[in-house]
Amino acid sequence: MEGRIKDTNIVVFDTETTGLAVDSYVVEIGAVKLRDGRVIDTFTKLIRPPIPIPSDVVRVHGIDNEKVKNAPVFAEVVDKFLEFIDGAVLVAHNAPFDMKILTSNILRTGRRLPDNPVLDTCKALKNLFPNMPSYSLRYLARHFGSPYGGFHRALSDAEHTAYVFLHTMNKCGVDSESPVEELMKLFGPPLFFHQYRHIFKLQEPSDLKGHIIRAIERGYCLDLYLRCADPEVGVLKRRVAPLNLFTSRGRWYLRAMCIAENRERVFRLDSITKIKVVELCVS
């Protein structure tokens, strides 16, 4: 990239997820936009995953199923995030983790991966300061005197990372008047999302639950064909906007907005005989 750092947007981002695997779902995304060494904008969104958030993960970031119950799905958030980072140099702490998660989540929506260069503060600081006792974000933020509070939430971690990033720049003699090339040398080489495309293979769903999850991922509606207790009625059809799946007492349920009734309903998965994906919802 050409030009000076002061004329370049730098977006520091972080995600909170349903787990550590590359196919985990994003439950929160946060980002800080820097220009000329100052924060000029922020981005933060809670995101409703199609599956329940495991309790052991909730203990880490504190985001439970109730907090995301009415949040948008990733497909409703991703375009706003991609617009926020458009044309920017991206920065993250332990960037490969967030990049792999975002790669799988973006590909599920059918969208193209962004082509922004991504700098990893964790790897860079290990090279620049090889004798530090820890390279965790918590340690680095406290060691360098970050004024921000809280950890393990997307925006707060992005703010801490931005502070560590700017502190490292100043400590190494790179300022806003320096060319962007110096930034790449200091924190690079940059990573790119397409490097992680191969680790996530988008497979066609093989069962009912998989098809429902795919519909939630892409923001599609579903026609549900429901087994009715009254044999004279047979099968009922309901068009719904699926919200999320959850379990209770060993059974799987679908929470969805019923289009015709304009209200939220819950359906037992074992009462659904078949489904039909509807890309455009109409009542």
Stockholm file with secondary structure:
# STOCKHOLM 1.0

chainA/1-283         MEGRIKDTNIVVFDTETTGLAVDSYVVEIGAVKLRDGRVIDTFTKLIRPPIPIPSDVVRVHGIDNEKVKNAPVFAEVVDKFLEFIDGAVLVAHNAPFDMKILTSNILRTGRRLPDNPVLDTCKALKNLFPNMPSYSLRYLARHFGSPYGGFHRALSDAEHTAYVFLHTMNKCGVDSESPVEELMKLFGPPLFFHQYRHIFKLQEPSDLKGHIIRAIERGYCLDLYLRCADPEVGVLKRRVAPLNLFTSRGRWYLRAMCIAENRERVFRLDSITKIKVVELCVS
#=GR chainA/1-283 SS CCSBGGGSCEEEEEEEESCSSTTCCEEEEEEEEEETTEEEEEEEEECCCSSCCCHHHHHHHCCCTTTTTTSCCHHHHHHHHHHHHTTCEEEETTHHHHHHHHHHHHHHTTCCCCCCCEEEHHHHHHHHSTTCSCCCHHHHHHHTTCCCCCSSSHHHHHHHHHHHHHHHHHHTTCCTTSBHHHHHHHHCSCBCGGGGGGGCCCCCCCSHHHHHHHHHHHTCEEEEEEECSSTTTCEEEEEEEEEEEEEETTEEEEEEEETTTTEEEEEEGGGEEEEEEESSCCC
#=GC SS_cons         CCSBGGGSCEEEEEEEESCSSTTCCEEEEEEEEEETTEEEEEEEEECCCSSCCCHHHHHHHCCCTTTTTTSCCHHHHHHHHHHHHTTCEEEETTHHHHHHHHHHHHHHTTCCCCCCCEEEHHHHHHHHSTTCSCCCHHHHHHHTTCCCCCSSSHHHHHHHHHHHHHHHHHHTTCCTTSBHHHHHHHHCSCBCGGGGGGGCCCCCCCSHHHHHHHHHHHTCEEEEEEECSSTTTCEEEEEEEEEEEEEETTEEEEEEEETTTTEEEEEEGGGEEEEEEESSCCC
//
